């Protein structure tokens, strides 16, 4: 049996436990795992209130039956959203946890599916690192090895799910921030297609199209249920998102095991890509070797676009709201200054590079149906590998690119990508694989990930709070 959010929802729906009991177990687990630094803000009263509202619905009622995750406790990220009643500060002392905001359209959909929010998970200041160690604390650690990072910027979400505090958690991805933490902690993470998820009610920049929101989870079926329940039909100035049905028959699986001399991937994390490819080949699919040179320029352009757009976006945010940048971390101040120095011409060039990277991938996907490739170049890095006490932005962003060499490609191009664990290395840490596909091809990614999914997931080293066999 899957030990995941779907199983927990079924236990609640059948009366094996109440939503309140599940919530109480999650709140207790958050306290027990406080040393992991996964949760940065907790409001148990709001969580219990949301759980009570689910319990008040009669079992078998149409409203309750329509929920994908009725009564399941969850956590929102301290970046993105927002979720009403949970004041986000983006990991920064610049902000104050006062009041709260109305629900974003996505937050409303989370609640409609029965997810009960009781806190916020740790992220780095303004999401600027592939670790989650903000100066304001807490330092987020990997449940599989607390000396290592849980990834970033959705590291708190991944740590909470891997530790079993919750079975599924809200996450965002502008430069690998869903997929990298999922890969570090042995979870499943999907970065949706650009435009797939609702962006209201503010319909802001969302990092020029780099950013998407969804979740990290313990199973592919959890991600699939949440994606199909919350995506599409967005109100506002966007065309309707319609997923492309998964192609039937033999698929052409692009196999990229090498990320080039600029971003070398360790042998174990390269070989697992080939192993996963051979498994799909044994199921009747065709492997198409892809050389890194075919996408190298798109990767380099994507990395530059991420840096430029993230820097300009942050600088604009500080200026628009007249915020005191001196209260931010040293590295954040340097990123703000970088954004202020960026010329309109250079920013336009980076925005155009995003379009060209998308074009390059469209051409690649004329010959293949998906791309199987690495997400991390090494095991999760030690705590402290992405320090923020310096102003060398080139060094910082190059460290990120070396650790997750293909992360920003999906963000810049707008294409969907999913990651999941596929075995373990010599130290017992996850060996993740990443699959990318063309715009709107989430059904294909979910189908392939389901074929690769194994029963023994790393997150199950820790039971899910409230879920008993």
Secondary structure, DSSP 4 states (H G I P E B T S, - for coil): ---SHHHHHHHHHTTSS-HHHHHHHHHHHHHHTGGG--EEEE-HHHHHHHHHHHHTSPTT-HHHHT-SSTT-EEEEESSS---TT----TT-TTS---S--PPPHHHHHHHHTT-EEEEEE---GGG-SSS---TTSPPPEETTEEEEE--SSSHHHHHHHHHTS-SEEEEEESSSTTHHHHHHHT-EEEEPPTTSB--TTT---TGGGT-EEEEEESSHHHHHHHHHHHBS---SSSPPP-PPPPPPS--EEEEE---TTTT---HHHHHHHHHHHHHHHHTTPEEEE--GGGTHHHHHHHHHHHHHHHHHHHHHHHHHTT--GGGS-HHHHHHHHHHHH--HHHHHHHHHHHHHHHHHHHHHTTT-SEEEE-S-SSSPPBTTTT--SS--HHHHHHHHHHHSTTHHHHHHH---EEEEEEEE-TTS-EEEEEEE-STT-HHHHHHHHHHH--S--GGGGSPPTT---
